[in-house]
Amino acid sequence: QVQLVESGGGLVQPGGSLRLSCAASGFTFSRYTMNWYRQAPGKERELVATITSTGGSTNYADSVKGRFTISRDNAKYTVTLQMNSLKPEDTAVYYCKAPIVGYRGGLWGQGTQVTVSS
């Protein structure tokens, strides 16, 4: 199956950490830049982090820079998002995405909920 499956979301206190994982299958994972997006209720989805196909370059939204780290393991077909120093405003559904031709708008996972609350 061609798919992305996110996991690792949950409820965490402000200042806490979560590690999100995205497992890819059905395509040549190592060829693609991978992305993490998030969408909070009533908000447009926003790009949180990007990592190039080899993992050689990363980019982050200003709002998460210094707190989040994106990484990948091409042998395991996974991309991760380590989220530290979490804030309530980080609360959102987090999605991973691959810009695969043939999937309109790219290939998206089902999302995983992250809630940051005291």
Secondary structure, 3 states (H helix, E strand, C coil): CCEEEEECCEEECCCCCEEEEEEEECCCHHHCCEEEEEECCCCCCEEEEEECCCCCCEEECCCCCCCEEEEEECCCCEEEEEECCCCHHHCEEEEEEECCCCCCCCEECCCEEEEECC
